Amino acid sequence: MSGSESPSTTASAAVSCDYTKLQQCLERNHGDRSKCQAEWEEFQRQCRERKYVVPAAMLS
């Protein structure tokens, strides 16, 4: 079963998105997401792009 767990772990690590800017914004604004809309949208965009890139990279 460990063979089936390994690809999941690898995919999860590869799909990992950089949330540093979002995290910093939330800290500056005491958790108020409404003030971090641009950072939130950038975070979501990065995650979507990486999800589509990962399967192609794994096929190579």
VMD Tcl script that draws the C-alpha trace (Angstrom):
set ca {
  {0.00 0.00 0.00}
  {2.94 2.36 0.52}
  {3.36 2.53 -3.27}
  {-0.09 4.09 -3.63}
  {0.62 6.58 -0.83}
  {3.85 7.87 -2.37}
  {2.30 9.53 -5.48}
  {-0.28 11.28 -3.30}
  {2.43 12.67 -1.09}
  {4.50 13.74 -4.09}
  {1.52 15.43 -5.75}
  {0.62 17.23 -2.53}
  {4.14 18.56 -2.15}
  {4.28 19.64 -5.80}
  {0.91 21.42 -5.63}
  {1.97 23.35 -2.55}
  {1.27 27.04 -3.11}
  {3.22 30.00 -1.77}
  {1.00 31.70 0.77}
  {3.67 33.94 2.30}
  {2.24 37.21 0.94}
  {-1.27 36.25 2.00}
  {-0.11 35.22 5.46}
  {1.82 38.48 5.93}
  {-1.18 40.53 4.82}
  {-3.48 38.71 7.24}
  {-1.02 39.26 10.07}
  {-0.75 42.99 9.28}
  {-4.54 43.32 9.16}
  {-5.32 41.14 12.21}
  {-6.96 38.41 10.13}
  {-9.25 40.73 8.13}
  {-9.52 38.92 4.76}
  {-11.37 41.83 3.15}
  {-8.14 43.85 3.24}
  {-6.16 41.06 1.55}
  {-8.32 40.46 -1.51}
  {-5.46 40.93 -4.01}
  {-3.21 38.53 -2.10}
  {-6.05 35.99 -1.82}
  {-6.72 36.12 -5.57}
  {-3.00 35.74 -6.36}
  {-2.77 32.75 -4.02}
  {-5.77 31.06 -5.66}
  {-4.40 31.75 -9.16}
  {-1.02 30.24 -8.29}
  {-2.64 27.12 -6.86}
  {-4.86 26.62 -9.91}
  {-1.90 27.00 -12.30}
  {0.21 24.52 -10.36}
  {-2.55 21.91 -10.26}
  {-2.63 21.87 -14.05}
  {1.16 21.76 -14.39}
  {1.79 18.90 -11.95}
  {0.13 16.04 -13.89}
  {2.05 16.93 -17.06}
  {5.33 16.95 -15.13}
  {4.54 13.59 -13.55}
  {3.94 12.00 -16.96}
  {7.43 12.90 -18.24}
}
mol new
graphics top color blue
foreach p $ca { graphics top sphere $p radius 0.5 }
foreach p [lrange $ca 0 end-1] q [lrange $ca 1 end] { graphics top cylinder $p $q radius 0.2 }
display resetview
